[in-house]
Amino acid sequence: MTTIHGVMGDKQLGAAAALEAVEQATTTDRADLLKRLTKEMLVDPARRIELDGLVSQEVQRVLAVLNDPQRVAGPLPKSGNEQIVRFAAEAEQLWELTKPFCAALQVAARWGTPDALTPWTNGIRSFVQAANKVQSGMAGLLELRHLPGMVALMTAGLAAGSAQRWDNVKTLVVDPSIRDRHEAKPLAMLDATDPYRPFDNQEWTPNTLARGVREGIPYAQALEDFTEKRVGKFRTPVAEWLYAILQPVFVDQWPDEDSFGAEFDRAEVMLGVLAQDVVNVRIAATPDGEGWGRSNWFGRSTWRAAHYHGNPVEDMLHELATEGDLWGPLRGELFGGDASRAKAALDSYRDTFHRSLNATCSESVLRPRKGSTRATRSGVRRA
């Protein structure tokens, strides 16, 4: 409709017509249409209110599902394999629901100014806040609530970071925080969620998702391929799934897979280092600097570095050593604009990153196995 109006020389769609057009679009068309409208409206100050309404409409659609008590109430199938397929299907539905928001975010994070990013900033914060809301229901379904916020953070980091819009990374990813009833202070979003939270203690669900999407096969068949040992498990299944679902969103930016793969690795690491900086700052604020924690933003860049696809951590350390205070992230006021603080976060992140390179299974290093203990913001709990 927008294209036809443009060709005919008519005026652009009004706010109500644009909202209606997006609302009536199918899932695939909705993402494409929202991306196109974002490109048109973002550069036109007169249409900022209209764009705000479009993005807010998408946020409300996602929140309505995240806050729906019936979705997480169950019951779940009795069979373990059927439960895994159910979790995978739920994850796919949540991604399809969030995809239009991420499509618009991919444009805004690259071309918008920090003051124009409020609709997306508020949206991501709302997603992460909803995921941390105390609610009764089935554990596996409750954890999946983290998926929209986590995917949106990855989209923002990948889009803005690859364009070296460090000011937008700060606005979308670093500055916003949520309220957690267990914490006296606001909680940074990179500390409140991470790629593993939607699948906490679920080994087979992300593997099933990744294989199903990559191979274009039903989830039941994907799971059977693993259980029948026709194929081996992924080292970083969550990251493999993220890579597969986000590549089409960024195809207009990187049509070739090598370029997308390199930028995806770098975005993983940048978010991971920023998450480690959040942990470092939190620990420094405790009495006598006592505390423990580390970033959980790790992914496929770990095994790719071990197979000579480049090492983004070492690249960033080299850039910081070479450029000093002129390093782009510091000029964008990440790490508080402090080179020593950036170096501390990079060094801490590198320790875990390098240990994972030689691990038989990345999760044995990056996440605790079931039955082990791990430190949390509130102490130590059984994982």
MARTORLUM-609189 format. One line per 4 residues: number of its first residue (from 1); for each residue x, y, z of N, C-alpha, C. Coordinates in steps of 0.05 Angstrom, whole numbers, plus 5000, padded with zeros to 4 digits. Layout:
// residues N
NUM	X/Y/Z/X/Y/Z/X/Y/Z  ...
//
This chain:
// residues 383
1	5016/4976/5000/5000/5000/5000/5017/5025/5000  5038/5025/5016/5056/5048/5017/5070/5053/4990  5079/5031/4978/5092/5033/4952/5074/5044/4930  5049/5034/4930/5030/5043/4910/5025/5073/4913
5	5021/5082/4938/5017/5110/4943/5040/5126/4933  5065/5116/4938/5089/5131/4929/5091/5133/4899  5085/5111/4885/5086/5110/4856/5066/5129/4844  5042/5130/4856/5021/5147/4845/5024/5176/4853
9	5044/5182/4870/5049/5209/4879/5029/5218/4900  5015/5200/4912/4996/5207/4933/5011/5212/4959  4997/5223/4978/5009/5228/5003/5014/5201/5018  5032/5201/5037/5038/5177/5051/5015/5168/5068
13	5015/5142/5075/4994/5132/5093/4993/5147/5119  4969/5153/5128/4966/5166/5153/4972/5147/5176  4973/5158/5200/4980/5142/5223/4960/5118/5227  4935/5123/5225/4915/5102/5229/4917/5081/5208
17	4921/5090/5183/4923/5071/5160/4948/5054/5163  4970/5066/5171/4995/5050/5175/4992/5030/5197  4979/5037/5219/4975/5019/5241/4957/4995/5232  4937/5002/5217/4918/4981/5207/4933/4963/5187
21	4949/4974/5170/4963/4958/5150/4982/4938/5164  4996/4947/5184/5014/4929/5199/4998/4908/5214  4977/4916/5227/4961/4898/5243/4949/4876/5226  4942/4881/5201/4929/4861/5184/4949/4844/5169
25	4975/4851/5170/4995/4836/5155/5000/4809/5167  5008/4790/5151/5016/4764/5161/5043/4767/5176  5052/4745/5189/5077/4747/5205/5101/4755/5188  5104/4742/5164/5127/4748/5147/5124/4776/5136
29	5101/4783/5125/5097/4809/5114/5099/4831/5135  5091/4824/5159/5091/4844/5181/5119/4853/5187  5138/4835/5188/5166/4842/5194/5177/4860/5171  5172/4852/5146/5181/4867/5123/5169/4895/5122
33	5143/4896/5127/5128/4922/5127/5138/4940/5149  5142/4929/5173/5151/4946/5195/5179/4956/5190  5196/4940/5178/5223/4949/5172/5222/4972/5151  5205/4968/5131/5203/4989/5110/5192/5015/5121
37	5171/5013/5138/5160/5037/5150/5180/5051/5169  5196/5035/5183/5216/5047/5201/5236/5063/5184  5245/5052/5161/5263/5066/5144/5251/5093/5135  5226/5093/5129/5213/5117/5119/5208/5138/5141
41	5200/5129/5165/5192/5147/5186/5215/5156/5203  5236/5140/5206/5257/5147/5224/5271/5173/5217  5273/5178/5191/5288/5202/5182/5269/5226/5179  5244/5223/5186/5224/5244/5184/5214/5252/5212
45	5225/5274/5223/5216/5281/5251/5186/5284/5253  5172/5291/5232/5144/5295/5233/5128/5269/5237  5142/5246/5232/5129/5221/5234/5138/5204/5258  5153/5217/5276/5164/5202/5299/5141/5192/5317
49	5121/5208/5321/5098/5199/5338/5085/5175/5325  5082/5176/5299/5069/5154/5285/5086/5128/5287  5113/5131/5285/5130/5108/5287/5130/5097/5316  5128/5115/5335/5126/5106/5363/5102/5089/5367
53	5079/5097/5354/5055/5081/5356/5058/5053/5343  5071/5052/5321/5076/5026/5307/5092/5007/5324  5114/5018/5336/5132/5001/5352/5117/4993/5378  5103/5012/5390/5088/5006/5415/5067/4984/5410
57	5055/4984/5387/5036/4964/5380/5048/4936/5380  5073/4934/5369/5087/4908/5369/5095/4900/5397  5103/4919/5414/5111/4913/5441/5087/4902/5457  5064/4914/5453/5040/4905/5467/5032/4877/5459
61	5036/4871/5433/5029/4844/5424/5047/4823/5438  5073/4829/5441/5091/4810/5454/5084/4808/5484  5080/4831/5497/5074/4831/5526/5049/4816/5532  5029/4818/5514/5004/4804/5520/5008/4774/5522
65	5026/4764/5506/5032/4735/5507/5050/4729/5531  5070/4745/5536/5088/4740/5559/5073/4741/5586  5053/4758/5588/5038/4761/5613/5013/4743/5615  5009/4726/5595/4985/4709/5594/4989/4685/5613
69	4975/4683/5635/4979/4661/5653/4971/4634/5641  4954/4634/5622/4945/4609/5610/4968/4596/5593  4985/4612/5582/5006/4602/5565/5026/4585/5581  5031/4592/5606/5051/4578/5622/5039/4558/5642
73	5012/4556/5641/4999/4540/5661/5002/4510/5656  5007/4502/5631/5008/4474/5625/4980/4463/5619  4976/4437/5620/4996/4417/5627/5015/4410/5604  5037/4398/5611/5056/4389/5591/5052/4360/5584
77	5060/4351/5560/5058/4323/5553/5074/4306/5573  5066/4282/5577/5079/4264/5596/5106/4255/5586  5108/4250/5560/5133/4241/5547/5153/4263/5547  5178/4255/5555/5200/4275/5555/5205/4286/5527
81	5205/4270/5507/5210/4279/5480/5188/4298/5470  5163/4291/5478/5141/4309/5470/5143/4336/5484  5153/4336/5509/5157/4361/5523/5178/4378/5508  5199/4366/5499/5220/4381/5485/5209/4393/5459
85	5194/4377/5445/5182/4388/5420/5163/4410/5426  5148/4408/5448/5130/4429/5456/5145/4455/5463  5167/4452/5478/5183/4476/5485/5195/4489/5460  5204/4472/5441/5215/4483/5416/5194/4498/5401
89	5170/4487/5399/5148/4501/5385/5141/4527/5399  5141/4527/5425/5135/4552/5440/5156/4573/5434  5182/4564/5434/5204/4583/5428/5201/4595/5400  5193/4578/5381/5190/4588/5353/5167/4608/5352
93	5145/4603/5366/5123/4622/5366/5131/4649/5378  5146/4648/5400/5155/4672/5413/5174/4688/5394  5191/4674/5380/5208/4688/5361/5192/4701/5338  5173/4686/5327/5157/4697/5306/5141/4722/5315
97	5133/4721/5340/5119/4744/5352/5137/4768/5355  5163/4763/5361/5182/4784/5367/5196/4794/5341  5195/4778/5320/5210/4784/5296/5204/4812/5284  5178/4821/5282/5174/4847/5271/5187/4870/5287
101	5186/4867/5313/5200/4887/5330/5230/4887/5324  5242/4863/5322/5270/4862/5316/5277/4872/5288  5259/4868/5269/5264/4878/5242/5265/4909/5242  5247/4921/5257/5248/4950/5259/5273/4959/5275
105	5279/4944/5296/5303/4951/5313/5328/4950/5297  5330/4931/5278/5355/4928/5262/5360/4953/5246  5339/4967/5238/5342/4992/5223/5348/5015/5242  5332/5017/5264/5335/5039/5282/5362/5040/5296
109	5372/5016/5303/5398/5015/5318/5421/5025/5300  5419/5022/5274/5440/5031/5256/5437/5060/5248  5413/5070/5243/5409/5096/5231/5396/5116/5250  5385/5108/5272/5372/5126/5290/5392/5140/5308
113	5383/5162/5320/5399/5176/5340/5389/5167/5368  5405/5169/5388/5396/5159/5415/5370/5170/5424  5364/5195/5418/5338/5206/5427/5315/5195/5411  5319/5182/5388/5298/5171/5372/5293/5142/5379
117	5309/5130/5396/5308/5101/5402/5290/5094/5425  5276/5114/5437/5260/5109/5461/5240/5086/5457  5225/5084/5435/5206/5063/5432/5218/5035/5434  5242/5032/5423/5255/5006/5424/5268/5001/5451
121	5280/5021/5463/5291/5019/5489/5270/5010/5509  5247/5024/5509/5225/5017/5527/5215/4989/5521  5214/4981/5496/5205/4954/5489/5223/4933/5500  5249/4935/5496/5268/4915/5506/5266/4913/5536
125	5265/4936/5549/5263/4937/5578/5238/4922/5587  5216/4927/5574/5190/4914/5581/5192/4884/5578  5205/4875/5556/5208/4846/5552/5224/4833/5575  5246/4845/5582/5263/4834/5603/5249/4835/5630
129	5235/4857/5635/5221/4860/5660/5199/4838/5662  5185/4834/5641/5163/4813/5641/5175/4785/5646  5198/4780/5635/5211/4754/5639/5219/4749/5668  5225/4770/5683/5234/4768/5710/5211/4771/5730
133	5187/4774/5720/5163/4776/5737/5157/4750/5750  5151/4750/5776/5145/4725/5790/5117/4716/5781  5115/4691/5772/5090/4681/5762/5089/4651/5766  5066/4640/5772/5064/4611/5774/5060/4598/5747
137	5070/4574/5744/5067/4560/5719/5089/4538/5716  5090/4526/5693/5110/4505/5687/5137/4518/5683  5158/4507/5696/5184/4520/5696/5195/4525/5668  5194/4504/5651/5204/4507/5624/5191/4529/5608
141	5165/4532/5611/5150/4553/5597/5155/4580/5609  5159/4581/5635/5165/4607/5648/5193/4617/5639  5212/4599/5636/5239/4608/5628/5239/4619/5599  5222/4608/5583/5221/4617/5555/5212/4646/5552
145	5201/4657/5574/5194/4686/5573/5218/4704/5568  5242/4693/5574/5266/4709/5570/5273/4712/5540  5261/4697/5523/5269/4696/5495/5266/4723/5481  5243/4737/5482/5240/4762/5467/5261/4783/5475
149	5265/4786/5501/5285/4806/5510/5313/4799/5502  5320/4774/5505/5347/4765/5498/5353/4768/5468  5334/4760/5451/5337/4763/5422/5339/4792/5414  5322/4809/5427/5323/4837/5421/5350/4850/5429
153	5361/4842/5451/5387/4852/5459/5409/4844/5439  5407/4819/5430/5427/4810/5410/5423/4825/5384  5399/4830/5376/5394/4845/5351/5405/4873/5354  5400/4886/5376/5410/4914/5381/5440/4914/5381
157	5453/4896/5395/5482/4895/5396/5495/4890/5369  5482/4872/5353/5493/4865/5327/5489/4888/5307  5466/4900/5307/5461/4922/5288/5477/4947/5295  5476/4956/5319/5489/4981/5327/5520/4977/5328
161	5528/4954/5339/5557/4949/5342/5571/4947/5315  5559/4933/5296/5571/4929/5270/5572/4956/5254  5554/4974/5260/5554/5001/5248/5572/5020/5264  5584/5010/5285/5600/5027/5303/5585/5050/5315
165	5559/5045/5320/5542/5065/5333/5542/5058/5363  5565/5064/5375/5568/5057/5403/5550/5073/5421  5542/5097/5412/5523/5112/5428/5496/5098/5429  5489/5084/5407/5464/5069/5406/5466/5043/5422
169	5490/5031/5422/5494/5007/5439/5489/5015/5468  5500/5037/5476/5497/5047/5504/5468/5052/5510  5453/5065/5492/5426/5072/5496/5407/5048/5498  5412/5029/5480/5394/5006/5477/5400/4983/5496
173	5426/4979/5501/5435/4955/5515/5446/4960/5543  5461/4981/5547/5476/4985/5572/5461/5002/5592  5450/5024/5584/5437/5042/5603/5411/5033/5616  5393/5020/5601/5368/5012/5613/5371/4991/5635
177	5353/4991/5654/5354/4972/5676/5325/4965/5683  5323/4943/5699/5296/4935/5708/5296/4933/5738  5273/4929/5749/5270/4926/5778/5267/4896/5784  5282/4887/5803/5282/4859/5812/5275/4860/5842
181	5255/4844/5850/5247/4846/5878/5268/4835/5897  5287/4820/5887/5309/4810/5904/5332/4829/5906  5331/4851/5892/5353/4870/5891/5345/4897/5901  5363/4910/5916/5356/4937/5926/5360/4958/5905
185	5377/4952/5885/5383/4971/5864/5373/4961/5838  5368/4978/5818/5360/4969/5792/5380/4950/5780  5371/4931/5765/5388/4910/5754/5392/4914/5724  5417/4915/5715/5424/4919/5687/5412/4896/5671
189	5403/4902/5646/5390/4882/5630/5409/4859/5622  5434/4865/5618/5454/4844/5611/5459/4825/5635  5452/4834/5659/5454/4817/5682/5428/4803/5688  5406/4813/5678/5380/4802/5683/5372/4780/5664
193	5385/4779/5641/5380/4757/5622/5405/4751/5606  5405/4729/5592/5428/4721/5576/5418/4699/5557  5434/4690/5538/5424/4671/5518/5416/4644/5530  5425/4638/5554/5419/4612/5566/5394/4612/5583
197	5384/4636/5591/5362/4638/5609/5336/4626/5598  5330/4629/5572/5305/4617/5562/5305/4587/5563  5329/4575/5565/5331/4546/5564/5346/4535/5588  5341/4547/5611/5356/4540/5635/5353/4510/5641
201	5375/4496/5643/5376/4467/5649/5361/4450/5628  5358/4461/5604/5347/4445/5582/5368/4442/5560  5378/4418/5558/5399/4412/5539/5388/4407/5511  5366/4393/5510/5356/4383/5484/5339/4404/5469
205	5326/4421/5483/5309/4441/5469/5324/4459/5450  5346/4472/5459/5360/4489/5440/5374/4473/5417  5382/4448/5423/5393/4431/5402/5372/4425/5381  5348/4418/5391/5326/4412/5373/5318/4437/5356
209	5317/4460/5369/5311/4484/5355/5331/4490/5333  5357/4488/5340/5378/4495/5321/5378/4476/5297  5375/4451/5302/5375/4432/5279/5350/4435/5263  5327/4439/5276/5302/4442/5261/5303/4466/5242
213	5313/4488/5252/5314/4513/5235/5335/4510/5214  5358/4500/5221/5380/4498/5201/5374/4479/5179  5361/4457/5185/5356/4437/5165/5328/4439/5153  5311/4456/5165/5284/4459/5155/5267/4434/5158
217	5270/4421/5181/5255/4396/5187/5238/4399/5212  5217/4383/5215/5201/4384/5240/5218/4379/5265  5209/4391/5287/5225/4388/5311/5225/4359/5321  5204/4345/5317/5204/4317/5326/5226/4301/5311
221	5229/4306/5285/5250/4293/5270/5277/4302/5278  5280/4328/5283/5306/4339/5292/5315/4326/5318  5296/4323/5337/5302/4310/5363/5309/4281/5359  5294/4268/5342/5300/4239/5336/5328/4235/5325
225	5336/4254/5308/5363/4251/5296/5385/4251/5318  5379/4266/5340/5398/4266/5362/5396/4241/5379  5372/4234/5386/5368/4211/5404/5376/4185/5391  5373/4183/5365/5381/4159/5351/5411/4160/5342
229	5424/4182/5350/5453/4186/5346/5460/4186/5316  5441/4197/5300/5448/4200/5272/5465/4225/5268  5463/4244/5287/5480/4268/5286/5489/4274/5315  5510/4290/5317/5519/4298/5343/5507/4324/5352
233	5508/4330/5378/5497/4355/5388/5515/4378/5381  5503/4402/5381/5518/4427/5377/5534/4434/5402  5557/4446/5398/5572/4455/5421/5558/4479/5434  5547/4497/5418/5534/4521/5428/5506/4523/5414
237	5487/4506/5422/5462/4505/5407/5445/4530/5408  5445/4545/5430/5430/4569/5431/5440/4589/5411  5467/4592/5410/5479/4611/5391/5474/4602/5362  5474/4576/5357/5469/4566/5330/5441/4573/5321
241	5422/4571/5340/5394/4578/5334/5392/4608/5329  5404/4624/5347/5403/4653/5343/5415/4661/5316  5437/4649/5309/5450/4655/5284/5431/4649/5260  5417/4627/5262/5399/4618/5240/5375/4636/5237
245	5363/4645/5260/5339/4661/5258/5344/4690/5252  5368/4700/5260/5374/4729/5256/5386/4734/5228  5398/4714/5216/5411/4719/5190/5391/4731/5169  5366/4721/5167/5348/4733/5148/5341/4762/5155
249	5340/4769/5180/5334/4796/5188/5356/4815/5179  5381/4806/5177/5404/4823/5170/5413/4818/5141  5397/4804/5125/5406/4797/5098/5410/4822/5081  5395/4843/5086/5399/4868/5070/5425/4882/5078
253	5436/4876/5102/5461/4888/5111/5485/4871/5104  5482/4844/5106/5504/4826/5099/5492/4802/5083  5492/4804/5057/5480/4783/5040/5498/4758/5040  5524/4761/5047/5541/4737/5047/5545/4727/5075
257	5547/4700/5078/5547/4688/5104/5573/4693/5119  5596/4695/5105/5621/4700/5119/5621/4726/5134  5611/4747/5121/5610/4773/5134/5592/4773/5158  5568/4760/5155/5549/4759/5177/5561/4743/5200
261	5575/4721/5193/5586/4704/5214/5607/4719/5231  5624/4735/5217/5644/4750/5231/5632/4772/5249  5612/4786/5239/5599/4806/5255/5583/4795/5278  5571/4771/5274/5556/4758/5295/5575/4750/5318
265	5598/4740/5311/5618/4733/5331/5626/4757/5347  5631/4779/5334/5640/4803/5347/5619/4814/5365  5594/4813/5356/5572/4823/5373/5568/4806/5398  5571/4779/5395/5570/4761/5418/5591/4770/5439
269	5615/4774/5430/5637/4781/5448/5633/4809/5461  5624/4828/5445/5620/4855/5456/5599/4855/5477  5577/4841/5472/5556/4839/5493/5567/4824/5517  5583/4804/5513/5594/4789/5535/5613/4806/5552
273	5629/4822/5539/5648/4839/5554/5633/4861/5568  5612/4872/5556/5596/4892/5570/5582/4880/5594  5573/4855/5591/5560/4841/5614/5580/4837/5636  5605/4830/5629/5626/4827/5649/5632/4853/5663
277	5631/4875/5648/5635/4901/5660/5613/4907/5681  5588/4900/5674/5566/4903/5693/5572/4888/5719  5582/4863/5716/5588/4847/5740/5611/4860/5756  5631/4870/5742/5654/4882/5755/5645/4907/5771
281	5628/4923/5759/5619/4947/5773/5602/4940/5797  5585/4920/5794/5568/4911/5817/5586/4901/5840  5606/4885/5834/5624/4875/5855/5639/4898/5868  5649/4917/5852/5664/4940/5863/5647/4956/5882
285	5620/4956/5879/5602/4972/5895/5596/4958/5922  5604/4932/5925/5598/4918/5950/5620/4925/5971  5614/4921/5996/5633/4927/6017/5659/4912/6013  5681/4926/6013/5708/4914/6009/5711/4900/5982
289	5693/4906/5963/5695/4893/5937/5691/4863/5937  5676/4853/5957/5671/4824/5959/5648/4816/5941  5651/4794/5928/5630/4784/5911/5641/4768/5889  5624/4756/5873/5633/4739/5851/5612/4740/5829
293	5621/4736/5805/5603/4735/5783/5619/4736/5757  5605/4729/5735/5618/4731/5709/5596/4732/5688  5604/4741/5664/5586/4743/5642/5576/4716/5633  5552/4714/5625/5541/4690/5613/5535/4694/5583
297	5545/4715/5571/5540/4720/5543/5563/4709/5527  5561/4683/5523/5581/4668/5506/5565/4653/5484  5579/4647/5462/5565/4632/5441/5584/4619/5422  5575/4619/5396/5590/4603/5376/5618/4615/5370
301	5623/4639/5378/5650/4651/5373/5671/4635/5388  5664/4621/5409/5684/4605/5424/5695/4583/5407  5678/4566/5396/5688/4544/5381/5699/4553/5354  5688/4575/5343/5699/4585/5318/5727/4596/5321
305	5733/4608/5344/5760/4617/5349/5779/4594/5351  5769/4571/5362/5786/4548/5364/5792/4535/5336  5775/4542/5317/5778/4531/5290/5787/4552/5270  5801/4572/5280/5814/4592/5264/5796/4609/5247
309	5773/4616/5258/5755/4635/5245/5758/4663/5256  5779/4668/5271/5784/4694/5283/5776/4693/5312  5789/4711/5328/5784/4713/5356/5777/4742/5363  5751/4748/5366/5743/4776/5371/5753/4787/5397
313	5757/4770/5417/5767/4780/5443/5796/4791/5439  5813/4776/5426/5840/4785/5422/5840/4810/5403  5822/4810/5384/5820/4834/5366/5813/4859/5382  5794/4856/5401/5787/4880/5417/5809/4888/5436
317	5823/4869/5447/5845/4876/5465/5867/4891/5449  5872/4881/5425/5891/4895/5408/5882/4923/5401  5857/4926/5394/5847/4953/5387/5849/4972/5411  5842/4962/5435/5844/4979/5459/5873/4987/5464
321	5891/4968/5462/5920/4974/5467/5931/4993/5446  5921/4991/5421/5931/5008/5400/5919/5036/5400  5893/5037/5405/5878/5063/5402/5874/5077/5429  5876/5062/5451/5873/5075/5477/5846/5089/5481
325	5847/5113/5490/5823/5128/5496/5807/5135/5470  5820/5131/5447/5806/5137/5422/5791/5112/5412  5793/5090/5426/5778/5066/5418/5748/5073/5416  5735/5064/5395/5707/5071/5390/5688/5067/5413
329	5688/5043/5426/5670/5040/5448/5674/5059/5471  5699/5067/5475/5705/5087/5497/5695/5115/5489  5698/5122/5463/5688/5147/5454/5658/5148/5455  5645/5124/5454/5616/5122/5456/5607/5120/5485
333	5627/5124/5504/5622/5124/5533/5614/5096/5544  5620/5075/5529/5617/5048/5541/5640/5045/5561  5635/5027/5580/5655/5023/5602/5660/5049/5617  5641/5067/5617/5644/5093/5630/5665/5110/5617
337	5673/5103/5592/5694/5118/5579/5722/5114/5591  5724/5093/5608/5749/5088/5623/5764/5064/5610  5788/5069/5600/5804/5048/5587/5812/5026/5606  5818/5033/5631/5826/5012/5650/5803/4994/5657
341	5779/5006/5658/5755/4990/5664/5749/4971/5641  5752/4981/5616/5748/4964/5592/5768/4941/5592  5793/4947/5599/5814/4927/5599/5808/4905/5620  5798/4914/5644/5791/4894/5664/5769/4876/5655
345	5749/4887/5642/5726/4871/5632/5736/4852/5611  5752/4861/5592/5762/4844/5571/5780/4821/5582  5797/4828/5601/5814/4807/5613/5798/4785/5627  5778/4794/5642/5761/4774/5656/5746/4757/5637
349	5734/4769/5616/5719/4754/5596/5737/4735/5581  5761/4744/5574/5780/4728/5559/5787/4702/5575  5789/4703/5601/5797/4680/5616/5777/4657/5612  5751/4663/5614/5731/4643/5609/5729/4635/5580
353	5731/4654/5563/5730/4649/5534/5752/4629/5526  5776/4634/5535/5798/4616/5527/5796/4589/5540  5785/4587/5564/5782/4561/5576/5761/4544/5561  5742/4558/5549/5721/4544/5534/5731/4532/5507
357	5753/4544/5497/5763/4535/5471/5772/4505/5472  5782/4496/5495/5792/4469/5497/5772/4450/5511  5748/4460/5517/5728/4444/5530/5716/4424/5511  5710/4401/5520/5696/4381/5503/5668/4390/5496
361	5655/4402/5516/5628/4413/5511/5628/4441/5523  5621/4461/5507/5622/4489/5516/5606/4493/5541  5583/4479/5544/5566/4483/5567/5579/4474/5593  5599/4456/5591/5613/4448/5615/5629/4470/5627
365	5635/4491/5611/5650/4514/5621/5632/4538/5624  5615/4542/5604/5599/4567/5604/5575/4566/5621  5564/4542/5626/5541/4540/5644/5545/4515/5662  5536/4516/5686/5539/4493/5704/5521/4470/5696
369	5530/4446/5701/5513/4423/5695/5493/4419/5717  5472/4405/5711/5450/4400/5730/5462/4386/5754  5455/4397/5778/5465/4385/5802/5489/4399/5814  5501/4417/5799/5524/4432/5809/5513/4457/5822
373	5531/4471/5836/5523/4496/5849/5535/4519/5835  5522/4541/5836/5534/4565/5824/5525/4590/5840  5541/4610/5839/5535/4635/5853/5515/4651/5837  5497/4664/5850/5477/4682/5838/5478/4709/5852
377	5461/4727/5842/5461/4753/5855/5454/4752/5884  5438/4732/5892/5429/4730/5919/5444/4709/5935  5464/4697/5924/5480/4677/5938/5485/4653/5921  5484/4629/5933/5489/4604/5919/5464/4587/5919
381	5458/4575/5895/5434/4558/5894/5441/4533/5878  5424/4513/5881/5428/4488/5867/5418/4492/5838  5435/4486/5819/5427/4490/5791/5412/4466/5781
//
